[in-house]
Amino acid sequence: YSYDAKYYFKEKNGFEPVVGIAGQFQHGDNTDESAIETIIPDYDSQAFGIFAYLKKSWTNTTINGGIRWDTQHLSGKAYTDRDGVLVYPFGNNVSNFSGALGFTHEFNKKVSMKANAGTAFRAPNIAELASQGMHDGTFRYEQGNPSLKPELSYQLDASVSYDTQMWNASLGGFINYINDYIYSANSGLVKPIPPTGPESRNYAIYNFAQANALLYGAEASLTIHPVKYIHFENTFSYVHAQNRTNDQPLTMIPAANLRNEIRFEPTLAGLLKSYVSVYIDNCFSQNRVDATAFETSTAGYTLLGARIGTTIPLKRQQLGLY
């Protein structure tokens, strides 16, 4: 269950204050005896946050800021794993203050910029704290760490955009310092599943660990509209990530990506939002890997795809097909 409530104060002299609360209750039931295996234990989680936000607007400029306090309590229950080993109960209690400040400015009808600075907080989740088993989606044996601390980050980002009837272009960058960054790393060990027999297979054991990290990168986009029903969209993104604790590249970081798509949006009688598109995804090679975590380089590749879709209006409802 989750809930949130906000109170919007009446705008006065360009000031728009908002205060609110948010929270959730979760219960996980994962240790049924009929299950083939248990990866995470039964658990209960409660989270609560309270925040205040203020925005001030002028003709071409807006400044906004906010503060927030969060607390989370997560408790895992004891259970016996598939090898007959007792997994002990645990508790993880965290709380933190965070804040952010944003700025936007329109230089003219075509050019604008945005900038944001702030801190953020993320508590470890149940999988990171208590995984103990084979993850069939990743084909690896994952081991959680109940002693994980919350992530704390300090981020700065900025972007500039240029918009006309025919062109839309943007360029942005960011830098993010994260203390106690949570990640999954190859331990170099293997787990045979099942333990014996002709069907046994060794799976790499991945442990959840923490390190101080630095991430920075850039995003760029260019969209061309030669006519109103044809759009040529181009995007590029790159992230550079460094483990500041061991001075190695951060593990499992995606490579640079370049996407090009041409989209045709005809006007069809009786239909809405119809489109046909063809796209190319170019994923570059990733050679910034952490050899100490048994990570290997990944070769680049290109994907070619196509999409088609439309929306059918049905009285008060709409049916989307794609």
C-alpha positions in Angstrom: 0.0 0.0 0.0 1.2 3.5 -0.7 -0.2 7.0 0.0 0.7 10.6 -0.6 -0.9 13.9 0.2 0.0 17.4 -1.0 -1.2 20.8 0.0 -0.9 23.6 -2.6 -0.8 27.1 -1.1 -2.4 29.9 -3.1 0.1 31.6 -5.5 1.2 35.0 -4.3 3.6 37.4 -6.0 4.9 34.5 -8.2 5.6 32.2 -5.2 4.0 28.7 -5.3 4.6 26.7 -2.1 3.7 23.0 -1.7 4.0 20.7 1.3 3.3 17.1 1.5 3.9 13.6 2.9 4.3 10.2 1.2 4.8 6.7 2.4 4.2 3.0 1.8 3.7 -0.3 3.5 5.0 -3.6 1.9 4.8 -7.2 2.9 6.6 -9.9 0.9 5.6 -13.5 1.2 8.4 -15.5 -0.5 9.1 -18.6 1.5 6.2 -20.9 0.7 7.2 -24.5 1.2 5.8 -25.5 -2.2 8.3 -23.2 -3.9 11.2 -24.8 -5.6 13.6 -22.3 -4.1 13.6 -19.1 -2.1 15.7 -16.2 -3.3 14.6 -13.5 -0.9 12.9 -13.9 2.5 9.6 -12.8 3.8 9.8 -9.2 4.8 8.0 -6.1 6.0 8.9 -2.6 4.9 7.6 0.8 6.0 8.7 4.1 4.4 7.7 7.7 5.2 8.7 11.0 3.9 7.8 14.7 4.4 8.7 17.5 2.1 8.3 21.2 1.3 8.7 22.8 -2.2 8.8 26.4 -3.4 8.7 27.8 -6.9 9.2 31.5 -7.8 8.5 32.6 -11.4 9.3 35.8 -13.3 8.7 36.5 -17.0 11.5 34.5 -18.4 13.1 32.9 -15.3 12.0 30.3 -12.7 13.7 29.2 -9.6 12.5 26.2 -7.5 13.8 24.4 -4.5 12.8 21.8 -2.0 13.8 19.8 1.1 12.7 16.3 2.2 13.2 14.0 5.1 12.8 10.2 4.6 12.9 7.2 6.9 12.6 3.5 6.1 12.4 0.4 8.2 12.8 -3.0 6.5 12.9 -6.3 8.4 13.6 -9.7 6.9 12.4 -13.0 8.4 14.4 -16.1 9.1 14.2 -19.1 6.7 16.1 -22.2 5.6 17.6 -22.1 2.1 17.7 -24.9 -0.4 21.0 -26.2 1.1 19.4 -26.5 4.5 21.3 -23.5 5.9 19.4 -21.2 8.3 19.3 -17.6 7.0 19.0 -15.3 10.1 16.5 -12.4 10.4 17.8 -8.9 10.0 16.7 -5.3 10.2 17.7 -2.2 8.2 16.7 1.2 9.5 17.7 4.4 7.6 16.8 8.1 7.5 18.1 11.1 5.7 17.6 14.8 4.8 17.9 15.8 1.1 17.4 19.0 -0.9 17.5 20.4 -4.4 17.6 23.7 -6.2 16.6 24.3 -9.8 16.9 27.2 -12.3 15.4 27.8 -15.8 15.7 30.8 -18.1 14.4 31.6 -21.5 16.8 33.8 -23.4 14.3 34.3 -26.2 11.5 32.3 -28.0 14.1 29.8 -29.3 16.8 29.4 -26.7 16.4 28.3 -23.1 18.6 26.6 -20.4 18.1 24.6 -17.2 20.4 23.9 -14.3 19.8 21.8 -11.1 21.9 21.0 -8.1 20.9 18.7 -5.2 21.4 15.8 -2.9 19.6 12.4 -3.1 19.1 9.4 -0.9 18.3 5.8 -1.7 17.9 3.0 0.8 19.0 -0.5 -0.1 16.1 -2.8 -1.3 15.2 -6.3 -0.2 17.1 -7.9 -3.1 20.3 -6.1 -2.3 20.0 -6.8 1.4 18.9 -10.5 1.4 19.2 -12.2 -2.0 20.4 -15.8 -1.6 19.9 -17.9 -4.6 19.9 -18.4 -8.4 18.5 -15.4 -10.3 16.9 -17.0 -13.4 16.7 -13.6 -15.2 20.5 -13.0 -15.1 21.8 -16.6 -14.8 23.9 -15.9 -11.8 23.8 -16.7 -8.1 23.2 -13.6 -6.0 24.2 -13.0 -2.4 22.8 -10.0 -0.6 24.4 -8.0 2.2 22.2 -7.0 5.2 24.9 -4.5 6.4 24.5 -2.2 3.4 24.2 1.5 4.0 22.0 4.0 2.1 23.4 5.7 -1.0 24.0 9.4 -0.7 24.6 11.5 -3.8 25.4 15.0 -4.8 24.5 16.0 -8.3 24.8 18.9 -10.7 23.3 19.0 -14.2 22.6 21.6 -16.9 21.2 21.7 -20.4 20.5 24.1 -23.2 17.9 23.8 -25.9 17.1 25.4 -29.2 13.6 25.0 -30.7 12.0 26.2 -33.9 9.2 24.9 -36.0 11.6 22.8 -38.0 14.4 22.0 -35.5 14.6 20.9 -31.9 18.1 20.5 -30.5 19.4 20.1 -26.9 22.7 19.4 -25.2 23.1 18.5 -21.5 25.7 17.3 -19.1 25.8 16.0 -15.5 28.2 15.1 -12.7 27.2 12.9 -9.8 29.2 11.9 -6.7 27.6 8.9 -4.9 28.9 7.8 -1.5 28.2 4.1 -0.6 27.0 3.3 -4.2 25.4 -0.1 -4.2 26.4 -2.5 -7.0 26.6 -6.2 -7.9 30.1 -7.6 -8.6 31.4 -11.0 -9.7 33.1 -12.6 -6.7 35.2 -15.0 -8.9 33.5 -18.0 -7.2 30.9 -20.3 -8.6 27.9 -22.2 -7.2 27.0 -25.6 -8.6 23.2 -26.0 -9.1 22.0 -28.6 -8.4 25.0 -29.4 -6.1 25.6 -32.8 -7.7 24.5 -34.9 -10.6 24.6 -34.8 -14.4 22.3 -31.7 -14.5 24.7 -29.7 -12.3 26.0 -26.4 -13.7 28.3 -23.8 -12.2 26.9 -20.3 -11.9 29.0 -17.2 -11.1 28.4 -15.8 -7.6 27.6 -12.1 -7.5 27.8 -10.2 -4.2 26.2 -6.8 -3.5 28.9 -4.4 -2.4 29.4 -0.6 -1.8 31.9 1.9 -3.0 32.2 5.7 -3.5 31.6 6.5 -7.1 31.8 9.3 -9.6 29.6 9.4 -12.7 29.6 12.1 -15.3 28.3 12.2 -18.9 26.4 14.0 -21.6 23.2 13.7 -23.7 22.4 15.3 -27.0 19.4 15.3 -29.3 18.5 16.7 -32.7 15.0 16.4 -34.2 14.2 17.6 -37.7 10.6 18.2 -38.9 10.9 18.8 -42.7 7.1 18.6 -42.8 4.6 18.3 -40.0 4.0 14.5 -40.4 7.7 13.4 -40.8 10.2 13.5 -37.9 13.9 12.6 -38.0 15.0 12.0 -34.4 18.6 11.5 -33.3 19.9 11.0 -29.7 23.3 10.3 -28.2 24.2 9.5 -24.6 27.5 8.7 -22.8 28.3 7.9 -19.2 31.8 7.8 -17.6 31.7 6.0 -14.3 34.6 5.5 -11.8 34.9 3.6 -8.6 36.6 6.1 -6.3 37.3 3.5 -3.7 39.6 1.2 -5.7 40.2 3.6 -8.7 38.8 1.2 -11.2 35.9 1.7 -13.7 32.5 1.1 -12.2 31.0 -2.3 -13.1 28.0 -2.8 -15.4 27.9 0.7 -16.9 26.2 0.9 -20.3 28.3 2.0 -23.3 27.7 5.1 -25.4 24.6 4.9 -27.5 23.5 6.6 -30.7 19.9 6.2 -31.9 18.5 7.4 -35.2 14.8 7.1 -36.0 12.6 8.4 -38.9 8.9 8.6 -38.0 5.9 9.1 -40.3 2.7 10.3 -38.6 -0.1 10.3 -41.2 -3.6 11.7 -40.5 -6.1 8.8 -41.0 -9.8 9.0 -40.9 -11.3 7.5 -37.7 -7.9 7.0 -36.1 -5.6 9.0 -33.8 -1.9 9.1 -33.2 -1.0 6.8 -36.1 2.7 6.3 -36.9 5.2 4.1 -38.8 8.9 4.3 -37.8 12.2 2.8 -38.7 15.2 3.1 -36.3 18.8 2.1 -35.8 20.3 1.6 -32.4 24.1 1.8 -32.3 25.6 0.6 -29.1 29.4 1.3 -28.9 31.9 -1.1 -27.4 32.5 -0.9 -23.6 36.2 -1.4 -22.8 36.1 0.5 -19.4 35.7 -2.6 -17.2 36.8 -3.6 -13.8 39.1 -6.6 -14.3 39.4 -7.0 -10.5 35.7 -7.8 -10.4 36.1 -10.4 -13.3 34.3 -8.1 -15.7 35.0 -8.4 -19.4 34.7 -6.0 -22.4 31.6 -5.9 -24.5 31.7 -5.5 -28.3 29.6 -2.9 -30.0 26.6 -3.8 -32.0 23.8 -2.3 -34.2 20.1 -3.1 -34.1 17.7 -2.3 -36.9 14.0 -2.2 -36.0 10.6 -0.9 -37.1 7.4 0.0 -35.3 3.8 0.7 -36.3 0.9 1.9 -34.2 -2.4 3.8 -33.9 -5.2 4.6 -31.5 -8.9 3.8 -32.1 -11.4 6.1 -30.4 -14.3 4.1 -28.8 -16.8 6.5 -27.4 -15.4 7.5 -24.0 -12.4 5.1 -24.3 -9.4 4.8 -26.5 -7.8 1.5 -27.8 -4.1 1.7 -28.5 -2.6 -0.7 -31.0 1.2 -1.0 -31.6 
